[in-house]
Amino acid sequence: MNRDQLIEHLRFAKELGVTGVSRDPAWRAQRDKGVGSRLQILPAGTQHLQTTPDPASALRVIRTDLGDCTRCKLHEQGRKQIVFGVGNPDADLMFVGEAPGGDEDIQGIPFVGRAGQLLTKIIEAINLKREDVYIANVIKCRPPGNRNPEQDEVATCEPFLFQQIDIIKPKVIVALGKFAAQTLLRTLDPISRLRGRVYDYRGAKLIPTFHPAYLLRNPSSKREVWEDMKLVRRLLQQSEI
């Protein structure tokens, strides 16, 4: 971590209410026992590490930090609004796509077009509802013409996705499509090679699968997605034991 990244990390922690780090052995003992996994906010000036707010509040801090984002060139290329993410901030299951499309850019909600409707059916096929999960994208703005996000755009935007993941702490992440899977896993392997496997990712199990938009063009691949989602369901059930 370089100096600028460290400064950004500390600034973000301060916004979440962290004012210091405790070196008190008693506090460490409590931490190691899992006490206070949701930190209680202590008065400013105390020497103990203060916990983050609940996930919903922490996500609002990130969204506020994003603002009407102008960090990359997409804000000058026809983007209407930020598409941050939606769903249960305590979700065990999180879906990550590549970027908003036209419908998402208008409504400010990820996966609301035809592909989004199919994603809802996929979620319901494993006995969950859309409001049970959390849905986001690698980047928060629609690229012009729905092109793939470019490297500088991803580098600028993905730290916000990482913060979302770290706050929600899902047990399983489904990467929807080649671009999302390749970006998260830092690989150029095709989705056909990546899917069907389980990867450890930021404390979660990551499952790559085909993007719903791909399934609309290639319905025969729904069988593979169903196999991937059965794997997701098994992982979620195992985590409950």
C-alpha positions in Angstrom: 0.0 0.0 0.0 1.5 3.3 -1.1 1.2 6.6 0.8 -1.8 7.9 -1.2 -3.7 4.6 -0.7 -3.0 4.7 3.0 -4.3 8.2 3.3 -7.4 7.3 1.4 -7.9 4.2 3.6 -7.5 6.3 6.8 -9.9 9.0 5.5 -12.5 6.4 4.7 -12.1 4.8 8.2 -12.5 8.2 9.8 -15.8 8.7 7.9 -17.0 5.4 9.4 -16.3 6.6 12.9 -12.9 5.2 13.6 -10.8 7.6 15.6 -8.0 5.4 16.9 -6.5 2.0 17.4 -6.2 0.3 20.8 -3.1 -1.5 21.8 -4.8 -2.6 25.0 -4.3 -6.4 25.4 -7.8 -6.6 27.0 -9.4 -5.1 23.9 -7.5 -7.5 21.7 -8.7 -10.4 23.8 -12.3 -9.2 23.3 -11.7 -8.9 19.6 -10.2 -12.4 19.3 -13.3 -13.8 21.1 -15.5 -12.1 18.5 -16.9 -9.6 20.9 -18.4 -6.5 19.3 -18.4 -7.7 15.7 -20.6 -4.7 15.2 -18.5 -2.1 17.0 -20.3 0.3 19.2 -19.5 3.9 18.5 -17.5 5.4 21.4 -17.1 9.1 22.3 -14.5 11.0 20.3 -11.2 11.0 22.0 -11.3 7.5 23.4 -8.3 5.3 22.7 -10.1 2.1 21.6 -10.8 1.2 18.0 -14.4 2.1 17.3 -16.5 -0.2 15.1 -18.0 0.6 11.8 -21.7 1.5 11.7 -24.2 -1.2 10.6 -23.7 -2.3 6.9 -26.6 -0.1 5.7 -25.1 3.0 7.3 -21.6 2.1 6.0 -22.9 1.7 2.5 -24.6 5.1 2.7 -21.2 6.6 3.6 -19.6 5.1 0.5 -22.5 6.4 -1.7 -22.1 9.8 -0.2 -18.4 9.7 -0.9 -19.1 8.8 -4.5 -21.4 11.8 -4.9 -22.0 12.9 -8.5 -18.7 11.1 -9.4 -16.3 12.8 -11.8 -13.3 10.6 -11.1 -13.1 9.1 -14.6 -14.1 10.2 -18.1 -17.4 8.4 -18.1 -19.2 11.3 -16.4 -18.5 13.3 -19.6 -19.6 10.5 -22.0 -23.4 10.5 -21.6 -23.8 8.9 -18.2 -27.1 10.0 -16.6 -26.5 8.9 -13.0 -24.5 6.7 -10.7 -25.8 3.1 -10.4 -24.4 2.2 -6.9 -26.0 -1.1 -5.9 -29.2 -2.4 -4.4 -30.4 -5.1 -2.1 -29.9 -6.5 1.4 -26.8 -5.0 3.1 -26.6 -8.2 5.3 -26.9 -10.5 2.3 -25.2 -13.9 2.2 -25.3 -13.8 -1.6 -24.0 -11.0 -3.8 -24.1 -10.7 -7.6 -21.5 -8.6 -9.5 -22.0 -7.6 -13.1 -19.8 -5.5 -15.3 -21.5 -2.1 -15.8 -24.9 -0.5 -16.0 -26.9 -0.6 -19.2 -29.4 1.9 -20.6 -32.3 0.9 -18.4 -30.0 0.9 -15.3 -28.6 4.3 -16.3 -32.2 5.7 -16.4 -33.4 4.1 -13.2 -30.2 4.1 -11.1 -30.7 0.5 -10.2 -28.6 -2.4 -11.5 -30.1 -5.2 -13.6 -33.6 -3.8 -14.3 -33.8 -4.5 -18.0 -34.5 -7.8 -19.7 -31.3 -9.3 -18.4 -32.3 -8.1 -14.9 -35.7 -9.8 -15.2 -33.9 -13.0 -16.1 -31.5 -12.5 -13.1 -34.6 -12.2 -10.8 -35.8 -15.6 -12.1 -32.4 -17.1 -11.5 -32.4 -15.9 -7.9 -35.9 -17.2 -7.4 -34.8 -20.6 -8.8 -32.7 -21.2 -5.7 -35.6 -20.2 -3.4 -34.4 -16.6 -2.7 -36.0 -13.3 -3.6 -34.2 -10.3 -5.2 -34.5 -8.4 -1.9 -32.6 -11.2 -0.1 -29.4 -10.6 -2.1 -27.2 -7.6 -3.0 -26.5 -6.6 -6.6 -23.8 -4.3 -7.9 -21.4 -3.8 -10.8 -17.7 -3.5 -11.3 -18.2 0.1 -12.3 -21.0 2.5 -11.4 -21.5 4.4 -14.7 -22.8 3.3 -18.1 -20.1 3.3 -20.7 -21.1 4.8 -24.0 -22.8 2.3 -26.4 -22.6 -0.3 -23.6 -19.0 -1.0 -24.5 -16.8 -2.8 -22.0 -15.3 -0.7 -19.3 -11.7 0.4 -19.9 -8.8 -0.3 -17.7 -8.5 3.2 -16.2 -12.3 3.3 -15.5 -12.1 0.0 -13.7 -9.0 1.0 -11.7 -10.8 4.2 -10.6 -14.2 2.6 -9.7 -13.4 -0.9 -8.4 -12.2 0.3 -4.9 -15.9 1.3 -4.2 -17.0 -2.2 -5.1 -14.3 -3.7 -2.8 -15.6 -1.5 0.0 -19.2 -2.8 -0.7 -18.0 -6.4 -0.5 -16.0 -5.8 2.7 -19.0 -4.2 4.4 -21.7 -6.6 3.3 -19.4 -9.6 3.9 -21.3 -12.0 1.6 -20.7 -15.7 2.0 -21.0 -16.2 -1.8 -20.3 -13.9 -4.7 -21.5 -14.6 -8.2 -19.6 -12.9 -11.0 -21.9 -12.4 -13.9 -20.2 -12.7 -17.2 -16.7 -12.8 -18.6 -15.8 -9.2 -17.8 -16.8 -9.3 -14.2 -15.1 -12.6 -13.6 -11.9 -11.7 -15.3 -11.8 -8.3 -13.5 -12.4 -9.7 -10.1 -10.0 -12.7 -10.5 -7.3 -10.7 -12.4 -7.2 -13.2 -15.2 -7.7 -13.4 -19.0 -9.2 -16.9 -19.0 -12.5 -17.2 -20.8 -15.7 -17.6 -18.8 -16.1 -21.1 -20.2 -12.9 -22.1 -18.3 -13.6 -20.1 -15.2 -17.2 -21.2 -14.5 -17.9 -24.4 -12.6 -15.1 -23.7 -10.1 -15.0 -22.1 -6.7 -12.6 -19.3 -5.8 -11.7 -17.7 -2.5 -12.3 -14.0 -2.8 -12.2 -11.3 0.0 -13.5 -13.7 2.6 -16.2 -15.1 0.3 -16.6 -18.0 -2.2 -16.7 -16.6 -5.8 -18.6 -18.4 -8.5 -18.3 -17.2 -12.1 -21.2 -17.8 -14.5 -22.6 -16.5 -17.7 -24.2 -13.1 -17.8 -28.0 -13.0 -18.1 -27.7 -11.0 -21.3 -25.6 -13.8 -22.8 -28.3 -16.2 -21.9 -30.9 -14.2 -23.7 -28.8 -14.6 -26.8 -27.8 -18.2 -26.1 -30.7 -20.0 -24.2 -28.9 -23.3 -24.5 -26.4 -22.1 -21.8 -29.1 -21.9 -19.2 -28.3 -25.5 -18.2 -24.7 -24.5 -17.2 -26.0 -21.5 -15.2 -28.4 -23.8 -13.4 -25.5 -26.0 -12.4 -23.6 -23.0 -11.2 -26.6 -21.8 -9.1 -27.0 -25.3 -7.6 -23.4 -25.0 -6.5 -24.2 -21.5 -5.0 -27.1 -23.0 -3.1 -25.0 -25.8 -1.7 -22.4 -23.3 -0.5 -25.0 -21.2 1.2 -26.5 -24.2 2.9 -23.1 -25.4 4.1 -22.4 -22.0 5.6 -25.5 -22.3 7.7 -24.3 -25.6 9.4 
